[in-house]
Amino acid sequence: MLTKLQGIFAALATPFDYKGDIYKAKVQHNVEKWNKTALAGYAVCTKTGEGPLLMADEKAALWEMVAQWAAPGHILIADVSAEGVRESATLARRAQEFGYHAVVCTMPHAYGDAPAPLYCRAVADQSPLPVILHDAPEIPAHPNVVAILDTGVPRPAPNLQRLTGSAAHLWESLKSGANGAILACAGADPFPAVLVWEAFRTREEEAGIDWQSRIADPASIRALKTAMDVAGYYGGPPRLPLS
């Protein structure tokens, strides 16, 4: 059973070497450095992590690496977004093998006439892990759907946990009842977002608004990775066709 999704989760960037391969040593370096912060956990293979550019076996390898080096107590979320239910469900089973606690999936885009609720229900039926729906136009009632992740301020969702994916809307989201956030910027500098969360928890509104003014969503994957390099993490090059 998934524990509550509370706090700030980093949407991890994927380290690549100059050949475009996953840079294992740098995955370890980054995760061990993130472990020293107050992040609640890690979301792996999201769009921030260039998940759409990773093959299925690369995603599984990356999930295994992060799970190997994540400190105890961190919640691990695997992004299993795919165009088809079969692939999403297969990826969810792989994530379970490595001890992940939940999966997140974004609605498919290839077939605009495919009903999103059917995709959501089918993935939830077949996933062995609790499901977080990302920007789902409709939210089906399903016992295995435990949370929603919205790009802006999360919409009301009775009986579900709510997360934001936007640093710019973090304080507003928490004030509206969100449980936390999955943020790209937290991979380069976790502290401002964590301090917004802590200010909310301790009801220090002035501090929360002040720290909110210091965080922003990265303009691009390249910008995020550059910020990571500056902060002592390894960002490295993005994978082609990103540049």
C-alpha positions as CSV (number, residue, x, y, z in Angstrom):
1,M,0.0,0.0,0.0
2,L,1.3,3.4,-1.0
3,T,2.0,5.8,1.9
4,K,0.8,9.4,1.5
5,L,2.4,11.4,-1.2
6,Q,3.5,14.4,0.8
7,G,6.2,16.9,0.2
8,I,8.5,17.7,-2.7
9,F,9.5,15.1,-5.2
10,A,12.2,15.7,-7.8
11,A,11.5,14.8,-11.4
12,L,15.0,13.5,-12.2
13,A,16.9,14.5,-15.2
14,T,18.7,11.5,-16.9
15,P,22.5,11.8,-17.1
16,F,23.9,10.9,-20.5
17,D,27.6,10.6,-21.5
18,Y,29.0,12.1,-24.7
19,K,27.8,9.1,-26.7
20,G,24.2,9.4,-25.5
21,D,24.3,6.4,-23.1
22,I,23.0,6.5,-19.6
23,Y,26.0,7.6,-17.4
24,K,25.7,5.2,-14.5
25,A,28.4,6.8,-12.2
26,K,26.7,10.1,-12.5
27,V,23.3,8.6,-11.7
28,Q,24.9,7.4,-8.4
29,H,26.5,10.8,-7.9
30,N,23.3,12.7,-8.3
31,V,21.1,10.4,-6.2
32,E,23.5,10.3,-3.3
33,K,23.6,14.1,-3.4
34,W,19.8,14.4,-3.5
35,N,19.7,11.9,-0.6
36,K,21.2,14.6,1.6
37,T,18.3,17.0,1.1
38,A,14.8,16.8,2.4
39,L,13.2,15.7,-0.8
40,A,10.4,13.2,-0.2
41,G,11.3,11.1,-3.2
42,Y,12.1,10.8,-6.9
43,A,10.1,10.5,-10.1
44,V,12.1,8.7,-12.7
45,C,11.8,8.7,-16.5
46,T,9.3,11.6,-16.7
47,K,9.4,14.0,-19.6
48,T,12.0,16.0,-17.5
49,G,14.1,12.8,-17.5
50,E,13.7,12.6,-21.3
51,G,11.6,9.5,-20.7
52,P,10.0,9.7,-24.2
53,L,13.6,9.3,-25.7
54,L,14.4,6.2,-23.6
55,M,13.9,2.7,-24.7
56,A,12.0,0.3,-22.4
57,D,15.2,-1.5,-21.3
58,E,16.9,1.8,-20.6
59,K,14.0,2.9,-18.4
60,A,14.2,-0.4,-16.4
61,A,18.0,0.1,-16.0
62,L,17.5,3.6,-14.8
63,W,14.8,2.6,-12.3
64,E,17.1,-0.1,-11.0
65,M,20.0,2.4,-10.6
66,V,17.9,5.0,-8.7
67,A,16.4,2.3,-6.5
68,Q,19.8,1.0,-5.7
69,W,21.2,4.3,-4.5
70,A,18.1,6.0,-3.1
71,A,18.2,6.4,0.7
72,P,15.6,4.5,2.8
73,G,12.4,6.3,3.3
74,H,12.3,8.0,-0.1
75,I,9.2,7.3,-2.2
76,L,10.1,6.1,-5.8
77,I,7.7,6.9,-8.7
78,A,8.2,5.5,-12.1
79,D,6.8,7.2,-15.2
80,V,5.3,4.5,-17.3
81,S,3.7,6.8,-19.9
82,A,3.3,5.1,-23.3
83,E,0.9,5.3,-26.3
84,G,-0.5,1.9,-25.5
85,V,-2.0,0.3,-22.4
86,R,0.0,-2.9,-22.9
87,E,3.4,-1.1,-22.8
88,S,2.4,1.1,-19.8
89,A,1.3,-2.0,-17.9
90,T,4.4,-3.9,-18.8
91,L,6.6,-1.0,-17.6
92,A,4.6,-0.8,-14.4
93,R,5.4,-4.5,-13.7
94,R,9.1,-3.8,-14.3
95,A,9.0,-0.9,-11.9
96,Q,7.5,-3.1,-9.2
97,E,10.4,-5.5,-9.6
98,F,12.8,-2.7,-8.4
99,G,10.7,-1.7,-5.4
100,Y,8.9,1.3,-6.7
101,H,5.9,2.6,-4.8
102,A,3.8,4.1,-7.6
103,V,3.6,4.9,-11.3
104,V,2.6,8.0,-13.1
105,C,1.2,8.0,-16.6
106,T,0.4,10.8,-19.0
107,M,-2.4,10.5,-21.5
108,P,-1.4,9.1,-24.9
109,H,-1.4,11.5,-27.9
110,A,-1.0,9.4,-31.1
111,Y,-4.7,8.6,-31.4
112,G,-6.7,11.6,-30.5
113,D,-10.0,9.7,-30.7
114,A,-8.9,7.1,-28.1
115,P,-10.9,7.8,-24.9
116,A,-8.6,8.9,-22.1
117,P,-10.8,7.3,-19.3
118,L,-10.5,3.9,-21.0
119,Y,-6.7,4.2,-21.1
120,C,-6.7,5.3,-17.4
121,R,-9.0,2.5,-16.3
122,A,-7.1,-0.2,-18.3
123,V,-3.7,0.9,-17.0
124,A,-5.1,1.0,-13.4
125,D,-6.6,-2.5,-13.9
126,Q,-3.3,-4.0,-15.0
127,S,-0.7,-2.1,-13.0
128,P,0.5,-3.8,-9.8
129,L,1.4,-0.4,-8.4
130,P,-0.8,2.5,-7.5
131,V,-1.4,4.9,-10.4
132,I,-0.9,8.7,-10.5
133,L,-2.7,10.3,-13.5
134,H,-0.9,13.2,-15.1
135,D,-3.1,15.9,-16.8
136,A,-6.0,13.4,-17.4
137,P,-8.9,15.2,-18.9
138,E,-11.2,13.0,-16.9
139,I,-10.5,11.1,-13.7
140,P,-12.2,7.7,-13.6
141,A,-13.2,6.3,-10.2
142,H,-10.9,3.4,-9.7
143,P,-9.4,1.8,-6.5
144,N,-5.9,1.7,-8.0
145,V,-5.9,5.4,-9.0
146,V,-4.6,7.2,-5.9
147,A,-3.6,10.6,-7.1
148,I,-3.6,13.2,-9.8
149,L,-0.7,15.3,-11.1
150,D,-1.7,18.6,-12.8
151,T,0.6,21.0,-14.6
152,G,-0.9,24.0,-12.8
153,V,-2.9,24.2,-9.6
154,P,-4.4,20.7,-9.1
155,R,-8.2,20.6,-9.7
156,P,-10.5,19.3,-7.0
157,A,-10.5,15.5,-6.8
158,P,-12.5,13.9,-4.0
159,N,-10.8,11.0,-2.4
160,L,-7.6,11.4,-4.3
161,Q,-4.3,12.9,-3.4
162,R,-3.3,16.0,-5.5
163,L,0.1,17.0,-6.8
164,T,1.3,19.9,-8.9
165,G,4.0,19.7,-11.5
166,S,4.5,23.5,-11.6
167,A,7.1,25.3,-9.4
168,A,5.4,28.6,-10.3
169,H,2.1,27.4,-8.7
170,L,3.6,25.6,-5.7
171,W,2.4,27.8,-2.9
172,E,-1.0,28.4,-4.5
173,S,-1.4,24.7,-4.9
174,L,-0.5,23.9,-1.3
175,K,-2.9,26.5,-0.1
176,S,-5.7,24.9,-2.3
177,G,-5.1,21.6,-0.6
178,A,-2.5,19.9,-2.7
179,N,-0.4,17.2,-1.0
180,G,2.9,18.2,-2.6
181,A,4.6,18.5,-6.0
182,I,6.7,16.7,-8.5
183,L,9.1,19.4,-9.8
184,A,11.9,19.5,-12.4
185,C,13.6,22.5,-10.7
186,A,14.0,20.4,-7.5
187,G,16.6,18.3,-9.3
188,A,18.9,21.3,-9.6
189,D,18.2,23.1,-6.4
190,P,15.8,21.3,-4.0
191,F,16.0,23.7,-1.1
192,P,13.7,26.6,-2.2
193,A,10.8,24.2,-3.0
194,V,11.4,22.2,0.2
195,L,11.4,25.5,2.2
196,V,8.1,26.5,0.6
197,W,6.7,23.1,1.7
198,E,8.1,23.5,5.2
199,A,6.7,27.1,5.4
200,F,3.3,25.8,4.4
201,R,3.5,23.0,7.0
202,T,4.4,25.4,9.8
203,R,1.9,28.1,8.6
204,E,4.6,30.7,8.0
205,E,2.9,32.4,5.0
206,E,5.4,35.3,4.7
207,A,8.3,32.9,4.5
208,G,6.4,30.7,2.1
209,I,5.6,33.5,-0.3
210,D,9.2,34.7,-0.1
211,W,10.6,31.3,-1.0
212,Q,8.0,30.9,-3.7
213,S,9.4,34.0,-5.4
214,R,12.8,32.3,-5.7
215,I,11.8,29.2,-7.6
216,A,10.8,28.8,-11.3
217,D,10.2,26.1,-13.8
218,P,13.2,25.5,-16.0
219,A,12.8,26.9,-19.5
220,S,14.1,23.7,-21.1
221,I,15.9,20.4,-20.5
222,R,19.1,22.1,-21.5
223,A,18.5,24.9,-19.0
224,L,17.8,22.4,-16.2
225,K,20.9,20.4,-17.0
226,T,23.0,23.5,-17.1
227,A,21.6,24.6,-13.7
228,M,22.4,21.1,-12.3
229,D,26.0,21.4,-13.5
230,V,26.4,24.8,-11.8
231,A,24.9,23.4,-8.6
232,G,27.4,20.4,-8.4
233,Y,25.1,17.8,-9.8
234,Y,25.7,16.2,-13.2
235,G,23.4,17.5,-15.9
236,G,25.4,16.8,-19.0
237,P,24.1,16.8,-22.5
238,P,20.5,16.1,-23.5
239,R,19.8,13.2,-25.8
240,L,19.2,13.9,-29.5
241,P,17.1,15.4,-31.0
242,L,17.3,17.8,-28.0
243,S,20.3,20.1,-28.2
